[in-house]
Amino acid sequence: MPTTVEHQLSLCQLPRLQFLHGSAPGTDNMIRFYGIVVAEPVVEQFQVTADGHFVGKDGFVVPRDFGEFYERFPRYIKQFVSAFMRNNTGGDCDDLEGDLILFLLTIPPDSKYRLPGCNGLPNGCTDRLQMFNPRLSFGCSMARWKSWLNRCLRNQLLHLLDKSAKNPILRHNTVAIVNEHPGVSNASRTHLPIAAPNMKVNEDFVRKPRVFMTTCRDAVTELNKEVFIRQFLTFVTFHNPELVPVMETLEIADSCGEAQVSLGLSKRIFNRHRSRLCVLAKSFLNDTAPPKQRKFYYMTQHGG
């Protein structure tokens, strides 16, 4: 058995890759790699019509250009983006859909596919749908064509998402340091404001780590409080929906007496509602079902 060096030299003397057409018995296309003969992938049978359309073995007619593709499959790109971006909003999906449509409609000016006669077109390709080659995709059946198209769309979509992630303006988790709408509450904004309404944000403010981080921490804490209150309001709505007005009035009133007067309730009924809210709050914090509320009895003249 040859040594390691002799074995490496013997491998270097072998032809690394040879395409043999009809050389092996019973085969048409074979590949020899280091003396090992393997079968080359077989291209599925397809036909070319008089108008230049490719027809696969399953009878599927490949769209010749983007206009024909969009006429036959008008919701294909929209469904592809929706399936890929499941957790994103409709606005983001619409923007990505427009970018993908523009991507399929255009070809780089210096592309080789623009040369006359490329892919059987006298004037060359004008959109990316015309760049489909059934021989490179090993066929033009519906499965082969959709696999090629999905790869093109997926690669471009990943490129767009990676490009937007590097842009601080388009990045989804960018934290704003300027209060752009002083008169709007924090809960109604889609971004997280850091600076106060009348605060001047300059280079000195940003370069003060303690001040900036403290302001960020306070803003995050305020946002967490709003989320917590929203969740508790949903909990109260599910168990005791009649207490929602009481809870909202308590939130904006300066005192319990003012809230009682605004609601027009007696002191006894108002205290009963407050006690029930305390019970619901305890159950909400412990993540347990609240106990059943006792029936309310109206006091009579001889009642205790």
C-alpha positions as a Markdown table, in Angstrom:
| # | Residue | x | y | z |
|---|---|---|---|---|
| 1 | Met | 0.0 | 0.0 | 0.0 |
| 2 | Pro | 1.5 | 3.4 | -0.9 |
| 3 | Thr | 2.4 | 5.9 | 1.7 |
| 4 | Thr | 0.5 | 9.1 | 2.3 |
| 5 | Val | 2.8 | 11.2 | 0.1 |
| 6 | Glu | 2.8 | 8.7 | -2.7 |
| 7 | His | -0.9 | 8.3 | -2.5 |
| 8 | Gln | -1.4 | 12.1 | -2.7 |
| 9 | Leu | 1.0 | 12.3 | -5.7 |
| 10 | Ser | -1.0 | 9.5 | -7.4 |
| 11 | Leu | -4.2 | 11.4 | -6.9 |
| 12 | Cys | -2.7 | 14.5 | -8.3 |
| 13 | Gln | -1.8 | 12.6 | -11.5 |
| 14 | Leu | -5.4 | 11.5 | -12.0 |
| 15 | Pro | -7.8 | 13.7 | -14.1 |
| 16 | Arg | -9.9 | 15.4 | -11.5 |
| 17 | Leu | -13.1 | 15.8 | -13.6 |
| 18 | Gln | -14.0 | 14.3 | -16.9 |
| 19 | Phe | -17.3 | 14.6 | -18.7 |
| 20 | Leu | -17.9 | 11.4 | -20.7 |
| 21 | His | -20.8 | 11.4 | -23.1 |
| 22 | Gly | -21.8 | 7.9 | -24.0 |
| 23 | Ser | -18.6 | 6.4 | -22.9 |
| 24 | Ala | -20.0 | 4.1 | -20.2 |
| 25 | Pro | -22.2 | 1.3 | -21.4 |
| 26 | Gly | -25.9 | 2.0 | -21.0 |
| 27 | Thr | -25.5 | 5.7 | -20.1 |
| 28 | Asp | -25.7 | 9.0 | -21.9 |
| 29 | Asn | -24.1 | 11.5 | -19.5 |
| 30 | Met | -21.6 | 10.3 | -17.0 |
| 31 | Ile | -19.1 | 12.1 | -14.7 |
| 32 | Arg | -15.8 | 10.6 | -13.7 |
| 33 | Phe | -14.3 | 12.0 | -10.5 |
| 34 | Tyr | -11.0 | 10.5 | -9.4 |
| 35 | Gly | -11.7 | 7.4 | -11.4 |
| 36 | Ile | -15.3 | 7.0 | -10.0 |
| 37 | Val | -18.0 | 7.1 | -12.6 |
| 38 | Val | -21.3 | 8.6 | -11.4 |
| 39 | Ala | -24.5 | 9.5 | -13.3 |
| 40 | Glu | -25.1 | 13.1 | -14.2 |
| 41 | Pro | -28.5 | 14.5 | -13.2 |
| 42 | Val | -31.0 | 13.9 | -15.9 |
| 43 | Val | -33.0 | 16.8 | -17.4 |
| 44 | Glu | -36.7 | 16.2 | -17.7 |
| 45 | Gln | -38.2 | 16.2 | -21.1 |
| 46 | Phe | -39.8 | 19.4 | -22.2 |
| 47 | Gln | -41.0 | 21.0 | -25.4 |
| 48 | Val | -40.7 | 24.5 | -26.9 |
| 49 | Thr | -43.8 | 25.9 | -28.6 |
| 50 | Ala | -43.7 | 28.1 | -31.7 |
| 51 | Asp | -44.1 | 31.3 | -29.6 |
| 52 | Gly | -41.2 | 30.3 | -27.4 |
| 53 | His | -43.0 | 28.9 | -24.3 |
| 54 | Phe | -41.5 | 26.0 | -22.4 |
| 55 | Val | -43.9 | 23.1 | -21.8 |
| 56 | Gly | -43.0 | 20.6 | -19.0 |
| 57 | Lys | -43.6 | 16.9 | -18.9 |
| 58 | Asp | -46.7 | 17.5 | -16.8 |
| 59 | Gly | -48.2 | 19.9 | -19.4 |
| 60 | Phe | -47.4 | 23.0 | -17.4 |
| 61 | Val | -46.7 | 26.1 | -19.7 |
| 62 | Val | -44.0 | 28.3 | -18.2 |
| 63 | Pro | -44.8 | 32.0 | -18.3 |
| 64 | Arg | -42.6 | 33.7 | -20.9 |
| 65 | Asp | -42.4 | 37.1 | -19.2 |
| 66 | Phe | -43.5 | 39.0 | -16.1 |
| 67 | Gly | -46.7 | 40.3 | -17.7 |
| 68 | Glu | -47.9 | 36.8 | -18.4 |
| 69 | Phe | -46.8 | 35.6 | -15.0 |
| 70 | Tyr | -48.7 | 38.4 | -13.2 |
| 71 | Glu | -51.8 | 37.7 | -15.3 |
| 72 | Arg | -51.9 | 34.0 | -14.4 |
| 73 | Phe | -50.6 | 34.3 | -10.8 |
| 74 | Pro | -51.7 | 37.7 | -9.5 |
| 75 | Arg | -51.4 | 36.8 | -5.8 |
| 76 | Tyr | -48.3 | 34.6 | -6.0 |
| 77 | Ile | -45.8 | 37.2 | -4.7 |
| 78 | Lys | -48.2 | 38.5 | -2.0 |
| 79 | Gln | -48.8 | 34.9 | -0.7 |
| 80 | Phe | -45.1 | 34.2 | -0.7 |
| 81 | Val | -44.3 | 37.3 | 1.3 |
| 82 | Ser | -47.2 | 36.6 | 3.8 |
| 83 | Ala | -46.0 | 33.0 | 4.3 |
| 84 | Phe | -42.4 | 34.2 | 4.8 |
| 85 | Met | -43.2 | 37.2 | 7.1 |
| 86 | Arg | -45.8 | 35.6 | 9.3 |
| 87 | Asn | -45.3 | 37.9 | 12.4 |
| 88 | Asn | -45.1 | 41.2 | 10.5 |
| 89 | Thr | -47.7 | 43.9 | 9.9 |
| 90 | Gly | -49.5 | 44.3 | 6.6 |
| 91 | Gly | -47.7 | 47.5 | 5.8 |
| 92 | Asp | -44.3 | 45.8 | 5.9 |
| 93 | Cys | -45.6 | 43.0 | 3.7 |
| 94 | Asp | -46.9 | 45.4 | 1.1 |
| 95 | Asp | -43.6 | 47.2 | 0.9 |
| 96 | Leu | -41.7 | 43.9 | 0.5 |
| 97 | Glu | -44.2 | 42.8 | -2.1 |
| 98 | Gly | -43.6 | 46.0 | -4.1 |
| 99 | Asp | -39.8 | 45.5 | -3.8 |
| 100 | Leu | -40.0 | 41.9 | -5.1 |
| 101 | Ile | -42.2 | 43.0 | -8.0 |
| 102 | Leu | -39.6 | 45.7 | -8.9 |
| 103 | Phe | -36.9 | 43.0 | -8.6 |
| 104 | Leu | -38.6 | 40.7 | -11.1 |
| 105 | Leu | -39.2 | 43.5 | -13.5 |
| 106 | Thr | -35.6 | 44.7 | -13.7 |
| 107 | Ile | -32.3 | 43.3 | -14.8 |
| 108 | Pro | -28.9 | 44.9 | -14.2 |
| 109 | Pro | -27.7 | 46.9 | -17.2 |
| 110 | Asp | -24.5 | 45.0 | -17.7 |
| 111 | Ser | -26.2 | 41.5 | -17.3 |
| 112 | Lys | -25.3 | 38.9 | -19.8 |
| 113 | Tyr | -28.9 | 38.0 | -20.2 |
| 114 | Arg | -29.5 | 41.4 | -22.0 |
| 115 | Leu | -27.4 | 40.2 | -25.0 |
| 116 | Pro | -29.4 | 39.6 | -28.2 |
| 117 | Gly | -30.3 | 35.9 | -28.6 |
| 118 | Cys | -29.9 | 35.0 | -24.9 |
| 119 | Asn | -32.3 | 32.3 | -23.8 |
| 120 | Gly | -33.9 | 32.2 | -27.3 |
| 121 | Leu | -35.0 | 35.9 | -27.3 |
| 122 | Pro | -33.9 | 38.0 | -30.3 |
| 123 | Asn | -33.6 | 41.2 | -28.2 |
| 124 | Gly | -32.4 | 39.5 | -25.0 |
| 125 | Cys | -34.2 | 39.3 | -21.6 |
| 126 | Thr | -36.0 | 42.3 | -20.2 |
| 127 | Asp | -37.2 | 40.8 | -16.9 |
| 128 | Arg | -36.1 | 38.0 | -14.6 |
| 129 | Leu | -38.9 | 35.6 | -15.6 |
| 130 | Gln | -37.4 | 35.4 | -19.1 |
| 131 | Met | -34.1 | 34.3 | -17.5 |
| 132 | Phe | -35.5 | 30.8 | -16.7 |
| 133 | Asn | -33.5 | 28.0 | -18.3 |
| 134 | Pro | -35.1 | 24.6 | -18.1 |
| 135 | Arg | -31.8 | 22.9 | -18.8 |
| 136 | Leu | -30.2 | 24.5 | -15.7 |
| 137 | Ser | -33.2 | 23.6 | -13.6 |
| 138 | Phe | -33.3 | 20.0 | -14.9 |
| 139 | Gly | -36.8 | 20.5 | -16.3 |
| 140 | Cys | -39.7 | 22.9 | -16.6 |
| 141 | Ser | -42.5 | 21.2 | -14.8 |
| 142 | Met | -44.6 | 23.2 | -12.3 |
| 143 | Ala | -42.6 | 22.0 | -9.4 |
| 144 | Arg | -39.2 | 22.8 | -11.1 |
| 145 | Trp | -40.3 | 26.2 | -12.1 |
| 146 | Lys | -41.8 | 27.2 | -8.8 |
| 147 | Ser | -38.7 | 25.9 | -7.0 |
| 148 | Trp | -36.5 | 28.2 | -9.2 |
| 149 | Leu | -38.9 | 31.2 | -8.7 |
| 150 | Asn | -39.1 | 30.7 | -4.9 |
| 151 | Arg | -35.3 | 30.6 | -4.7 |
| 152 | Cys | -35.0 | 33.9 | -6.5 |
| 153 | Leu | -37.7 | 35.5 | -4.3 |
| 154 | Arg | -36.2 | 34.1 | -1.1 |
| 155 | Asn | -32.7 | 35.3 | -1.9 |
| 156 | Gln | -33.9 | 38.8 | -2.7 |
| 157 | Leu | -36.1 | 38.9 | 0.3 |
| 158 | Leu | -33.3 | 37.9 | 2.6 |
| 159 | His | -31.1 | 40.6 | 1.0 |
| 160 | Leu | -33.8 | 43.3 | 1.6 |
| 161 | Leu | -34.3 | 42.2 | 5.2 |
| 162 | Asp | -30.5 | 42.2 | 5.9 |
| 163 | Lys | -30.2 | 45.7 | 4.2 |
| 164 | Ser | -33.0 | 47.1 | 6.3 |
| 165 | Ala | -31.6 | 45.6 | 9.5 |
| 166 | Lys | -28.3 | 47.6 | 8.9 |
| 167 | Asn | -30.3 | 50.8 | 8.5 |
| 168 | Pro | -31.1 | 52.5 | 11.9 |
| 169 | Ile | -34.1 | 54.2 | 10.4 |
| 170 | Leu | -35.7 | 51.0 | 9.1 |
| 171 | Arg | -34.6 | 48.8 | 11.9 |
| 172 | His | -37.7 | 47.5 | 13.8 |
| 173 | Asn | -36.2 | 47.9 | 17.3 |
| 174 | Thr | -34.7 | 51.4 | 16.9 |
| 175 | Val | -35.2 | 53.5 | 20.0 |
| 176 | Ala | -36.0 | 57.1 | 19.3 |
| 177 | Ile | -34.3 | 59.8 | 21.4 |
| 178 | Val | -36.6 | 62.7 | 20.3 |
| 179 | Asn | -40.2 | 63.2 | 21.3 |
| 180 | Glu | -41.6 | 63.9 | 17.8 |
| 181 | His | -45.2 | 64.3 | 19.0 |
| 182 | Pro | -45.3 | 66.2 | 22.3 |
| 183 | Gly | -49.1 | 66.2 | 22.6 |
| 184 | Val | -49.6 | 62.4 | 22.0 |
| 185 | Ser | -49.6 | 59.9 | 24.7 |
| 186 | Asn | -46.9 | 57.2 | 24.8 |
| 187 | Ala | -49.4 | 54.4 | 24.4 |
| 188 | Ser | -50.6 | 55.6 | 21.0 |
| 189 | Arg | -47.1 | 55.7 | 19.4 |
| 190 | Thr | -45.5 | 52.9 | 17.6 |
| 191 | His | -42.0 | 53.9 | 18.8 |
| 192 | Leu | -40.5 | 54.4 | 22.2 |
| 193 | Pro | -39.8 | 58.1 | 23.1 |
| 194 | Ile | -36.9 | 58.8 | 25.2 |
| 195 | Ala | -36.6 | 62.5 | 25.5 |
| 196 | Ala | -39.1 | 64.7 | 27.3 |
| 197 | Pro | -41.4 | 67.0 | 25.2 |
| 198 | Asn | -39.3 | 70.1 | 25.7 |
| 199 | Met | -35.9 | 68.5 | 26.2 |
| 200 | Lys | -33.1 | 69.4 | 23.8 |
| 201 | Val | -31.2 | 66.4 | 22.6 |
| 202 | Asn | -27.7 | 67.3 | 21.5 |
| 203 | Glu | -24.3 | 65.6 | 21.5 |
| 204 | Asp | -23.7 | 66.5 | 25.2 |
| 205 | Phe | -27.0 | 64.7 | 26.2 |
| 206 | Val | -26.1 | 61.6 | 24.2 |
| 207 | Arg | -22.5 | 61.5 | 25.6 |
| 208 | Lys | -23.7 | 61.4 | 29.2 |
| 209 | Pro | -24.1 | 57.7 | 29.8 |
| 210 | Arg | -25.8 | 58.0 | 33.2 |
| 211 | Val | -28.4 | 60.6 | 32.1 |
| 212 | Phe | -29.1 | 58.8 | 28.8 |
| 213 | Met | -29.3 | 55.3 | 30.3 |
| 214 | Thr | -31.5 | 56.6 | 33.2 |
| 215 | Thr | -33.9 | 58.2 | 30.8 |
| 216 | Cys | -34.0 | 55.0 | 28.7 |
| 217 | Arg | -34.7 | 52.9 | 31.8 |
| 218 | Asp | -37.5 | 55.3 | 32.9 |
| 219 | Ala | -39.1 | 55.2 | 29.5 |
| 220 | Val | -39.0 | 51.4 | 29.4 |
| 221 | Thr | -40.4 | 51.2 | 32.9 |
| 222 | Glu | -43.3 | 53.5 | 31.9 |
| 223 | Leu | -44.0 | 51.4 | 28.9 |
| 224 | Asn | -44.0 | 48.2 | 31.0 |
| 225 | Lys | -46.5 | 49.9 | 33.3 |
| 226 | Glu | -48.8 | 50.7 | 30.4 |
| 227 | Val | -48.7 | 47.1 | 29.2 |
| 228 | Phe | -49.4 | 45.8 | 32.7 |
| 229 | Ile | -52.4 | 48.1 | 33.1 |
| 230 | Arg | -53.7 | 47.0 | 29.7 |
| 231 | Gln | -53.5 | 43.4 | 30.6 |
| 232 | Phe | -55.2 | 43.9 | 34.0 |
| 233 | Leu | -58.0 | 45.8 | 32.2 |
| 234 | Thr | -58.5 | 42.8 | 29.9 |
| 235 | Phe | -58.6 | 40.6 | 33.0 |
| 236 | Val | -61.2 | 42.8 | 34.7 |
| 237 | Thr | -63.3 | 43.0 | 31.5 |
| 238 | Phe | -63.4 | 39.2 | 31.3 |
| 239 | His | -64.5 | 38.6 | 35.0 |
| 240 | Asn | -66.3 | 41.7 | 36.0 |
| 241 | Pro | -67.0 | 44.0 | 33.0 |
| 242 | Glu | -69.2 | 46.3 | 35.1 |
| 243 | Leu | -66.1 | 47.4 | 37.0 |
| 244 | Val | -64.3 | 48.8 | 33.9 |
| 245 | Pro | -65.8 | 52.3 | 34.3 |
| 246 | Val | -64.9 | 52.3 | 37.9 |
| 247 | Met | -61.3 | 51.4 | 37.1 |
| 248 | Glu | -61.0 | 54.0 | 34.4 |
| 249 | Thr | -62.4 | 56.7 | 36.7 |
| 250 | Leu | -60.0 | 55.8 | 39.5 |
| 251 | Glu | -57.1 | 56.1 | 37.0 |
| 252 | Ile | -57.9 | 59.7 | 36.1 |
| 253 | Ala | -59.4 | 61.0 | 39.4 |
| 254 | Asp | -57.2 | 62.7 | 42.0 |
| 255 | Ser | -58.9 | 61.0 | 44.9 |
| 256 | Cys | -61.4 | 58.2 | 45.7 |
| 257 | Gly | -63.9 | 60.8 | 46.8 |
| 258 | Glu | -63.7 | 62.5 | 43.4 |
| 259 | Ala | -64.1 | 59.2 | 41.6 |
| 260 | Gln | -67.2 | 58.4 | 43.7 |
| 261 | Val | -68.8 | 61.7 | 42.9 |
| 262 | Ser | -68.0 | 61.3 | 39.2 |
| 263 | Leu | -69.6 | 57.8 | 39.1 |
| 264 | Gly | -72.6 | 58.9 | 41.1 |
| 265 | Leu | -72.4 | 55.9 | 43.5 |
| 266 | Ser | -73.1 | 55.6 | 47.1 |
| 267 | Lys | -70.2 | 55.1 | 49.5 |
| 268 | Arg | -71.2 | 51.6 | 50.2 |
| 269 | Ile | -71.4 | 50.5 | 46.6 |
| 270 | Phe | -68.2 | 52.4 | 45.7 |
| 271 | Asn | -66.3 | 50.6 | 48.5 |
| 272 | Arg | -67.7 | 47.3 | 47.4 |
| 273 | His | -66.4 | 47.9 | 43.8 |
| 274 | Arg | -63.0 | 48.9 | 45.2 |
| 275 | Ser | -62.8 | 45.8 | 47.3 |
| 276 | Arg | -63.7 | 43.6 | 44.3 |
| 277 | Leu | -60.9 | 45.3 | 42.3 |
| 278 | Cys | -58.4 | 44.5 | 45.0 |
| 279 | Val | -59.5 | 40.8 | 44.9 |
| 280 | Leu | -59.1 | 40.8 | 41.1 |
| 281 | Ala | -55.7 | 42.4 | 41.3 |
| 282 | Lys | -54.6 | 39.8 | 43.8 |
| 283 | Ser | -55.8 | 37.0 | 41.5 |
| 284 | Phe | -54.2 | 38.6 | 38.5 |
| 285 | Leu | -50.8 | 38.8 | 40.2 |
| 286 | Asn | -51.0 | 35.2 | 41.4 |
| 287 | Asp | -52.3 | 34.0 | 38.0 |
| 288 | Thr | -55.3 | 32.3 | 39.6 |
| 289 | Ala | -59.1 | 32.5 | 39.0 |
| 290 | Pro | -60.8 | 35.1 | 41.2 |
| 291 | Pro | -63.3 | 33.8 | 43.8 |
| 292 | Lys | -67.0 | 34.3 | 43.2 |
| 293 | Gln | -68.3 | 37.6 | 44.3 |
| 294 | Arg | -71.0 | 37.6 | 47.1 |
| 295 | Lys | -74.4 | 38.7 | 46.2 |
| 296 | Phe | -75.2 | 42.3 | 46.9 |
| 297 | Tyr | -78.0 | 42.9 | 49.4 |
| 298 | Tyr | -79.7 | 46.3 | 49.6 |
| 299 | Met | -80.2 | 47.7 | 53.1 |
| 300 | Thr | -83.8 | 48.2 | 54.3 |
| 301 | Gln | -85.0 | 50.4 | 57.1 |
| 302 | His | -84.7 | 47.5 | 59.6 |
| 303 | Gly | -81.6 | 46.0 | 58.0 |
| 304 | Gly | -78.3 | 45.8 | 59.7 |
